[in-house]
Amino acid sequence: MDTPDLTGIRIIHRAMRGDLHRLRALAEDLDAGRGRADSARAAAVARYAEDVCAAIHHHHTREDEVVWPVIERSAGAAVDLADLSDDHSELDPLLDRVRTTARAFASGRGVGDLATALRTLSELIDEHIEEEERRIFPVIEKYVPAAEWKEMEKSLRGGDPRFELAWVDRYASPDEMAHIRKLAGPILSLLLILLRPGHRRRQRIVFGS
């Protein structure tokens, strides 16, 4: 049996953690007076935080609905996903808290509550992903047929493709990007060329770089 290609999910995991770390550091710096945010920047930070939350919600929802059943059907008693599903149930209230505090920051409230919400969410995501990759990825590689995994990945689409492509562009290693380009063909390069300028402008507004 061929081994499932986990490149895509590894990149998305890295992107979720990476952008939460960046947003948390930004909010903490602003709260400590190590930076400034006028109303336009505060609104941009809030929109970016909401986009990250939307991507995380889409990812964990599709894991519950699509990925976990595939793993359980293939691995049977060799896997127990209960605690990871419990983590997912804790995520939505934390995502809602980040959204609420981000909107409050955009409307002129202080950034401290947003920094606290991002720290709590980031810590849970870090712990969850580390556990998932340590325990579940070997199970996927051992038990799930590569063809079934590839077919399943198609059903994971449905989030914001522009935002997720920007994540791939930022967080994929050169080897991973070469692998993805080989699979996707020239359309991926064209899409990245079209999307990259706008995403870089957004990054400068939000993060200053």
C-alpha positions as a printed NumPy array, in Angstrom:
array([[  0.   ,   0.   ,   0.   ],
       [  1.349,   3.413,  -0.922],
       [  1.812,   5.859,   1.953],
       [ -0.692,   8.747,   2.097],
       [  0.731,  12.137,   1.17 ],
       [  0.419,  14.319,   4.289],
       [  2.144,  17.355,   2.791],
       [ -0.999,  19.454,   2.592],
       [ -2.173,  18.891,   6.151],
       [  1.327,  19.46 ,   7.513],
       [  1.476,  22.867,   5.805],
       [ -1.965,  23.883,   7.064],
       [ -1.039,  22.845,  10.602],
       [  2.169,  24.889,  10.38 ],
       [  0.24 ,  27.862,   9.024],
       [ -2.404,  27.797,  11.751],
       [  0.224,  27.711,  14.455],
       [  2.461,  30.24 ,  12.741],
       [ -0.198,  32.871,  12.141],
       [ -1.597,  32.506,  15.649],
       [  1.904,  33.023,  17.045],
       [  2.349,  36.118,  14.875],
       [ -1.033,  37.574,  15.84 ],
       [ -0.426,  36.847,  19.514],
       [  3.003,  38.525,  19.418],
       [  1.552,  41.53 ,  17.592],
       [ -1.318,  41.943,  20.075],
       [  1.048,  41.611,  23.036],
       [  3.417,  44.191,  21.548],
       [  0.572,  46.632,  20.954],
       [ -0.747,  46.055,  24.471],
       [  2.722,  46.727,  25.903],
       [  3.117,  49.935,  23.894],
       [  5.773,  48.478,  21.602],
       [  3.8  ,  49.49 ,  18.535],
       [  0.831,  51.545,  17.427],
       [ -2.343,  50.794,  15.525],
       [ -4.547,  53.501,  14.087],
       [ -8.16 ,  52.689,  13.252],
       [ -7.293,  51.381,   9.772],
       [ -4.616,  49.035,  11.097],
       [ -6.829,  47.873,  13.989],
       [ -9.565,  46.997,  11.492],
       [ -7.056,  45.128,   9.319],
       [ -5.758,  43.175,  12.339],
       [ -9.316,  42.253,  13.307],
       [-10.182,  41.074,   9.797],
       [ -7.013,  39.003,   9.632],
       [ -7.725,  37.405,  13.019],
       [-11.25 ,  36.553,  11.852],
       [ -9.902,  34.974,   8.656],
       [ -7.503,  32.83 ,  10.687],
       [-10.365,  31.777,  12.95 ],
       [-12.517,  30.892,   9.94 ],
       [ -9.74 ,  28.743,   8.477],
       [ -9.195,  26.941,  11.789],
       [-12.935,  26.333,  12.197],
       [-13.184,  24.916,   8.676],
       [-10.191,  22.647,   9.275],
       [-11.331,  21.142,  12.563],
       [-14.933,  20.774,  11.385],
       [-13.865,  18.853,   8.297],
       [-11.596,  16.677,  10.441],
       [-14.584,  15.713,  12.573],
       [-16.903,  15.161,   9.619],
       [-14.56 ,  13.645,   7.036],
       [-11.028,  12.842,   8.209],
       [-11.763,  11.042,  11.488],
       [-14.29 ,   8.618,   9.901],
       [-11.746,   7.67 ,   7.231],
       [ -9.089,   6.984,   9.865],
       [-11.449,   5.027,  12.122],
       [-12.736,   2.926,   9.227],
       [ -9.177,   2.05 ,   8.166],
       [ -7.453,   1.683,  11.533],
       [-10.267,   0.346,  13.719],
       [ -9.132,  -0.422,  17.251],
       [ -5.624,   0.844,  16.499],
       [ -6.76 ,   4.437,  16.965],
       [ -8.693,   6.396,  19.588],
       [ -9.669,   9.914,  18.534],
       [-11.823,  10.785,  21.542],
       [ -9.433,  13.231,  23.176],
       [ -8.698,  15.008,  19.904],
       [-12.426,  15.367,  19.28 ],
       [-12.745,  16.803,  22.797],
       [-10.138,  19.409,  21.853],
       [-12.257,  20.329,  18.846],
       [-15.266,  20.903,  21.098],
       [-13.179,  23.376,  23.115],
       [-12.085,  25.272,  20.026],
       [-15.306,  26.968,  18.948],
       [-15.791,  29.015,  22.161],
       [-12.145,  30.119,  21.936],
       [-12.53 ,  31.047,  18.271],
       [-15.65 ,  33.045,  19.143],
       [-13.719,  34.819,  21.911],
       [-10.968,  35.832,  19.487],
       [-13.555,  37.117,  17.006],
       [-15.372,  39.109,  19.694],
       [-12.238,  40.701,  21.122],
       [-10.887,  41.413,  17.615],
       [-14.06 ,  43.302,  16.713],
       [-13.883,  45.191,  19.997],
       [-10.291,  46.183,  19.222],
       [-11.335,  47.365,  15.76 ],
       [-14.062,  49.517,  17.304],
       [-11.623,  51.303,  19.599],
       [-11.32 ,  49.091,  22.666],
       [ -7.959,  48.067,  24.084],
       [ -5.989,  45.194,  22.618],
       [ -5.324,  43.382,  25.92 ],
       [ -8.379,  41.149,  25.727],
       [ -7.473,  40.152,  22.177],
       [ -3.925,  39.29 ,  23.259],
       [ -5.28 ,  37.074,  26.06 ],
       [ -7.754,  35.33 ,  23.75 ],
       [ -5.073,  34.695,  21.139],
       [ -2.689,  33.292,  23.738],
       [ -5.303,  30.824,  25.01 ],
       [ -6.253,  29.714,  21.497],
       [ -2.649,  29.451,  20.363],
       [ -1.677,  27.278,  23.317],
       [ -4.552,  24.852,  22.682],
       [ -3.814,  24.673,  18.938],
       [ -0.103,  24.04 ,  19.593],
       [ -0.836,  21.215,  22.024],
       [ -3.549,  19.715,  19.81 ],
       [ -1.496,  19.707,  16.622],
       [  1.617,  18.338,  18.305],
       [ -0.451,  15.471,  19.733],
       [ -2.262,  14.837,  16.449],
       [  0.937,  14.685,  14.424],
       [  2.72 ,  12.523,  17.005],
       [ -0.071,   9.977,  17.468],
       [ -2.333,  10.089,  14.44 ],
       [ -0.043,  10.752,  11.487],
       [  1.765,   7.392,  11.933],
       [ -1.631,   5.673,  12.063],
       [ -2.704,   7.374,   8.83 ],
       [  0.533,   6.358,   7.118],
       [  0.199,   2.759,   8.316],
       [ -3.495,   2.044,   7.777],
       [ -5.15 ,   4.515,   5.37 ],
       [ -4.793,   3.669,   1.66 ],
       [ -3.075,   6.463,  -0.245],
       [ -5.795,   6.587,  -2.886],
       [ -8.512,   6.925,  -0.244],
       [ -6.599,   9.71 ,   1.5  ],
       [ -6.141,  11.561,  -1.789],
       [ -9.845,  11.286,  -2.589],
       [-10.774,  12.371,   0.927],
       [ -8.611,  15.499,   0.652],
       [-10.766,  16.748,  -2.216],
       [-13.749,  16.928,   0.117],
       [-11.828,  19.131,   2.571],
       [-12.093,  22.107,   0.243],
       [-14.63 ,  24.793,   0.968],
       [-12.758,  27.388,   2.991],
       [-11.367,  30.605,   1.523],
       [ -9.005,  29.355,  -1.211],
       [ -7.269,  32.728,  -1.54 ],
       [ -6.386,  32.809,   2.149],
       [ -5.272,  29.179,   2.212],
       [ -3.131,  29.641,  -0.912],
       [ -1.468,  32.589,   0.803],
       [ -0.767,  30.278,   3.744],
       [  0.802,  27.715,   1.417],
       [  2.906,  30.435,  -0.189],
       [  4.213,  31.57 ,   3.197],
       [  4.568,  28.322,   5.127],
       [  5.484,  25.61 ,   2.605],
       [  9.174,  24.742,   2.487],
       [ 10.891,  24.92 ,  -0.932],
       [ 10.732,  21.129,  -1.237],
       [  7.066,  21.083,  -0.27 ],
       [  6.271,  23.85 ,  -2.736],
       [  8.05 ,  21.983,  -5.525],
       [  6.032,  18.88 ,  -4.652],
       [  2.739,  20.8  ,  -4.647],
       [  3.545,  22.517,  -7.94 ],
       [  4.231,  19.129,  -9.492],
       [  0.838,  17.845,  -8.351],
       [ -1.17 ,  20.97 ,  -9.136],
       [  0.438,  21.924, -12.418],
       [  0.981,  25.449, -13.787],
       [ -2.348,  26.754, -12.475],
       [ -0.888,  26.974,  -8.948],
       [  1.992,  29.195, -10.067],
       [ -0.423,  31.464, -11.917],
       [ -2.737,  31.783,  -8.925],
       [  0.143,  32.593,  -6.601],
       [  1.416,  35.269,  -8.971],
       [ -2.045,  36.858,  -9.033],
       [ -2.677,  36.66 ,  -5.288],
       [  0.78 ,  37.411,  -3.906],
       [  0.831,  41.252,  -4.291],
       [ -2.464,  41.732,  -2.463],
       [ -1.526,  39.369,   0.324],
       [  1.835,  41.051,   0.802],
       [  0.134,  44.448,   1.078],
       [ -2.166,  43.001,   3.706],
       [  0.778,  41.549,   5.629],
       [  2.499,  44.937,   5.689],
       [ -0.603,  46.641,   7.062],
       [ -1.25 ,  44.027,   9.731],
       [  2.237,  42.967,  10.769],
       [  4.368,  45.798,   9.436],
       [  6.423,  43.496,   7.19 ]])
